[in-house]
Amino acid sequence: MKKLYLSALLATAAFGSLLPAVQADDHDVEYAMAIHGGAGTITRANLTAEQEQAYKDKLTEALEAGRKILKEGGDSTTAVIAAIQVMEASPLFNSGKGAVYTWDEEHELDASLMEGLNGNAGAVAGVKTVKSPIELAREVMEESVHIMLSGEGAELFSRQQGLEQVENSYFNTEHRYQQLQNAKETIKKSEQPEQQAWEYLDLDYKYGTVGAVAVDKNGLLSAGTSTGGMTAKRYGRIGDSPIIGAGTWADNDSCAVSATGHGEYFIRFHVAADICSRVKYKGLSVSEAGDEVIHGVLEQAGGTGGVIIIDAEGNIAMPFNTEGMYRGYIKGEGDAHIAIYNEDE
């Protein structure tokens, strides 16, 4: 399948500099990748030693899946997808196999993908039978004239593209089911209307997402995000993960971002794109821009969560304003760095 950004490079060569991003052969940077597995009330008191190790092992596996592609000269988009698919297939994370339940005891999955060279993007929302939502996001990006597809239409498109289908029960896990029952009990006991009572659920009911950002040997950036959304969500609720600019953003002139958190706030404040705009127009580093948005704009508004950020030079930042965020990164052939808690380096 021909990559759209390669077509863009040919067009640039033929017609001059039509795109704001730098051509791939103008870069000679070391490849790098960062990933996250969700943010929230993640403390040592809440995880056993065995659980902590399981998360670290799976995050390492995801990073190594992405590294393999980048090391062999593969593109950042393929590496991002490979890393995310490891987490989608794991019951540890709120994405794919470990997705949370809706109020009606089903799973509705969202994902998005963006390339930094020319702004190509694809997203899906509310899908129930696609094994890998991030793979479907790529198909939307490369094979559809649209950017976002949802529900039954997205599932029909996935079947036409030959993607693997599963029963919705494939995504079931016992701990997520118990989480749903606990959330329902909390809501039903409240004297507030259902939607208002939902606001009083613990933060961990409200978010949990996986994502990856990468720069390849050609200096091209990509970002991707995949999620099961919020526990006990109703009415086809969609958060920030499939929304380009809110949960996912990539621009070779600035940075690539994948977010995890209370999606309504990330949508309202256009978090992912805002960070990259601060890099692009204010000349901030990825660390400075991330801190301004996550610890400034978002936190002041009452929003919680975090992001992973990478620029074309391989600089990485992973700010969050919660007690923890499953996260990690690699640079070239260096060691994989994994962290979970707020006090981790």
C-alpha positions in Angstrom: 0.0 0.0 0.0 1.5 3.3 -1.1 2.1 5.8 1.7 0.3 9.1 1.3 3.3 11.0 2.6 5.5 9.6 -0.1 3.0 10.9 -2.6 3.4 14.3 -0.9 7.1 14.1 -1.2 6.9 13.5 -4.9 4.5 16.3 -5.3 6.9 18.6 -3.4 9.8 17.6 -5.6 7.7 18.3 -8.8 6.0 21.5 -7.8 8.3 23.1 -5.2 7.8 23.6 -1.5 4.1 23.2 -1.3 4.1 21.9 2.3 5.2 23.7 5.5 6.9 20.5 6.7 10.5 19.7 5.8 11.2 17.0 3.2 12.2 13.7 4.6 15.7 13.6 3.1 16.6 16.9 4.8 16.8 15.2 8.2 19.3 12.9 9.7 18.0 12.4 13.2 18.1 9.5 15.6 14.8 7.7 15.7 12.9 7.8 19.0 9.5 6.8 20.5 7.4 7.5 23.5 4.3 5.7 24.7 1.7 6.0 27.4 -0.8 3.5 28.8 -3.1 5.9 30.6 -3.0 8.3 33.6 -4.9 8.4 36.8 -4.8 7.4 40.5 -1.8 5.2 40.0 0.2 4.8 43.2 2.4 2.1 44.8 -0.4 1.5 47.3 -2.7 0.6 44.5 -0.5 -1.9 42.6 1.1 -5.1 43.8 4.7 -5.9 42.9 3.4 -8.4 40.4 1.0 -5.9 38.8 3.7 -3.3 38.6 6.0 -5.7 36.8 3.3 -6.8 34.4 2.7 -3.2 33.3 6.5 -2.5 33.0 6.9 -5.7 30.9 4.0 -4.8 28.6 5.2 -1.2 28.1 8.6 -2.5 27.3 7.2 -4.9 24.8 5.3 -2.1 23.1 8.4 0.1 22.9 10.4 -2.8 21.5 7.7 -3.5 18.8 8.0 0.1 17.7 11.8 0.2 17.9 12.1 -2.9 15.7 10.4 -1.0 12.9 12.3 2.3 13.4 15.6 0.5 13.6 15.1 -1.2 10.3 14.2 2.1 8.6 10.5 1.8 8.8 8.2 4.9 9.1 7.0 6.4 12.3 3.4 5.7 11.5 3.9 2.0 11.2 6.0 2.1 14.5 3.3 4.0 16.3 0.6 1.4 15.2 2.8 -1.5 16.2 3.4 -0.2 19.7 -0.3 0.7 20.2 -1.4 -2.8 19.0 0.7 -4.4 21.7 -1.3 -2.5 24.3 -4.7 -2.9 22.5 -4.1 -6.7 22.8 -3.4 -6.5 26.5 -6.1 -6.7 29.2 -4.0 -4.3 31.3 -5.0 -1.2 29.4 -8.3 0.6 28.6 -8.0 -0.1 24.9 -8.9 -3.0 22.8 -8.9 -6.2 24.9 -9.0 -4.3 28.2 -11.6 -1.7 27.2 -14.0 -0.4 29.8 -17.8 -1.2 29.6 -20.5 1.2 28.6 -23.6 1.6 30.7 -25.3 -1.1 28.5 -22.4 -3.5 29.2 -20.8 -3.3 25.8 -17.5 -1.8 24.5 -17.3 1.2 22.2 -13.8 1.9 21.0 -12.2 5.1 19.6 -8.8 5.7 17.9 -7.0 8.3 15.8 -3.7 8.7 13.9 -1.9 11.6 12.4 1.3 12.1 10.3 3.4 15.2 10.8 4.6 15.7 7.2 1.4 16.9 5.6 -1.3 16.6 8.2 -2.8 13.3 7.0 -5.1 11.9 9.7 -7.7 9.2 10.3 -10.0 8.5 13.2 -12.8 6.2 14.3 -15.3 6.4 17.0 -17.8 4.1 18.7 -16.7 0.9 16.9 -17.6 -2.4 18.5 -16.3 -5.3 16.3 -12.9 -4.2 15.0 -10.1 -6.0 16.7 -7.6 -3.1 16.3 -9.1 0.3 16.2 -5.8 2.0 15.5 -5.4 -0.2 12.4 -8.8 1.0 11.2 -7.7 4.6 11.8 -4.9 4.1 9.4 -7.2 2.6 6.8 -9.5 5.7 7.1 -6.4 7.9 6.7 -5.1 6.1 3.7 -8.1 4.7 1.9 -11.0 7.1 2.7 -11.7 10.6 1.5 -12.9 11.3 5.1 -11.0 11.8 8.3 -13.4 10.4 10.9 -15.8 7.5 10.6 -18.1 6.3 13.4 -20.3 3.4 14.5 -21.8 1.1 12.0 -20.4 3.0 9.0 -16.9 2.7 10.4 -17.4 -1.1 10.9 -18.7 -1.5 7.4 -15.7 0.3 6.0 -13.4 -1.9 8.1 -15.0 -5.1 6.6 -14.5 -3.7 3.1 -10.8 -3.1 3.9 -10.5 -6.7 5.2 -9.6 -5.9 8.8 -10.0 -8.6 11.4 -13.5 -8.6 13.1 -14.4 -10.0 16.5 -17.4 -10.3 18.7 -17.9 -7.5 21.1 -17.3 -10.0 23.9 -13.7 -10.4 22.8 -13.0 -7.1 24.7 -14.5 -8.4 28.0 -12.4 -8.6 31.1 -13.6 -9.4 34.6 -12.0 -6.5 36.4 -13.5 -4.0 33.9 -16.9 -5.6 34.4 -16.6 -5.2 38.2 -15.5 -1.6 37.7 -18.8 -1.0 35.7 -20.9 -2.5 38.5 -19.2 -0.3 41.1 -19.7 2.8 38.9 -23.4 1.9 38.5 -23.9 1.5 42.2 -22.3 4.9 42.9 -24.5 6.6 40.3 -27.7 4.9 41.5 -27.1 5.8 45.1 -26.7 9.4 44.3 -29.6 11.9 44.6 -28.4 13.8 41.6 -29.6 13.2 38.1 -27.6 10.5 36.3 -25.3 12.8 34.3 -24.6 15.0 37.2 -24.0 12.0 39.5 -21.5 10.7 37.0 -19.3 13.7 37.9 -18.7 12.3 41.3 -17.2 9.0 40.2 -13.5 8.5 41.0 -11.2 9.7 38.3 -10.2 6.2 37.3 -13.7 5.6 35.9 -13.3 8.6 33.6 -10.3 7.9 31.6 -7.6 5.5 30.5 -6.0 5.5 27.0 -3.0 4.2 25.2 -0.9 6.1 22.7 2.4 6.5 21.0 4.5 9.2 19.3 7.6 8.6 17.2 10.2 10.2 14.9 11.8 7.9 12.3 15.2 8.0 10.6 13.8 10.4 8.0 12.8 12.9 10.7 9.0 12.3 10.2 6.7 12.5 13.1 3.5 10.5 13.8 1.1 10.2 16.7 -1.6 7.7 17.6 -4.2 7.2 20.4 -6.6 4.3 21.1 -9.1 4.0 23.9 -12.2 2.3 25.3 -13.4 5.6 26.7 -15.1 6.1 30.1 -16.7 3.5 32.3 -20.5 3.6 32.2 -20.6 6.0 29.3 -24.0 6.5 27.6 -25.6 8.1 24.6 -22.7 7.4 22.3 -20.3 9.6 24.3 -17.1 10.3 22.5 -14.0 11.7 24.2 -10.8 13.4 22.9 -9.0 10.3 21.7 -10.4 10.2 18.2 -10.5 14.0 17.8 -7.6 15.4 15.8 -6.1 18.3 17.8 -7.6 17.3 21.1 -6.2 13.8 21.8 -3.8 13.4 18.9 -1.7 15.8 16.9 1.5 15.7 14.7 3.3 18.5 12.8 6.8 18.1 11.6 7.4 21.8 12.2 6.6 21.5 15.9 5.9 18.1 17.6 3.7 15.1 17.9 1.4 14.5 20.9 -0.9 11.7 22.3 -3.1 12.5 25.3 -4.8 10.6 28.1 -7.2 12.2 30.6 -10.6 13.6 31.2 -11.6 13.9 27.5 -14.1 16.7 27.8 -11.4 19.1 29.0 -8.9 18.0 26.4 -11.6 18.7 23.7 -12.5 22.1 25.2 -8.9 23.3 25.3 -7.6 21.6 22.2 -4.8 20.2 24.2 -2.7 18.3 21.8 -2.6 21.0 19.1 -2.2 23.7 21.6 1.0 22.2 22.9 2.5 22.0 19.4 1.3 25.5 18.6 3.3 26.8 21.5 6.4 25.0 20.2 5.8 26.3 16.7 4.8 29.9 17.4 6.4 30.7 20.8 9.6 28.8 20.2 9.1 26.7 23.4 10.8 23.4 24.0 8.4 20.3 24.1 8.9 20.3 27.9 8.1 24.0 28.3 5.0 23.7 26.1 3.8 20.6 27.8 4.1 22.1 31.2 2.3 25.3 30.2 -0.7 23.4 29.0 -0.9 20.4 31.4 0.1 22.2 34.6 -1.3 25.6 33.5 -4.2 25.7 31.2 -5.6 22.3 31.9 -5.1 22.2 35.6 -6.5 25.7 36.2 -9.7 24.6 34.4 -10.0 21.5 36.5 -8.9 19.0 33.9 -6.7 16.1 34.7 -4.5 13.8 32.7 -1.2 13.9 30.7 0.5 13.7 27.4 3.5 12.3 25.6 5.4 14.7 23.3 8.2 14.3 20.8 9.8 16.6 18.3 11.7 16.0 15.1 15.0 16.0 16.9 13.9 13.2 19.2 13.3 15.4 22.3 10.7 13.9 24.6 8.4 15.2 27.3 5.8 13.3 29.3 4.0 15.8 31.7 0.9 14.8 33.7 -1.0 16.3 36.6 -2.3 13.0 38.1 -0.7 10.7 40.6 0.7 8.5 37.9 0.9 7.7 34.2 2.1 4.5 32.6 4.8 5.7 30.2 8.1 5.0 28.6 10.5 5.9 25.8 13.4 4.8 23.7 16.0 6.7 21.8 17.9 4.9 19.1 19.4 1.7 20.5 19.5 3.0 24.0 17.8 1.3 26.9 14.0 1.4 27.3 13.0 3.8 30.0 9.7 2.9 31.8 7.9 4.9 34.6 4.6 4.6 36.4 4.5 6.9 39.4 4.6 10.6 39.8 8.0 10.5 41.6 9.6 8.3 38.9 12.2 9.9 36.7 
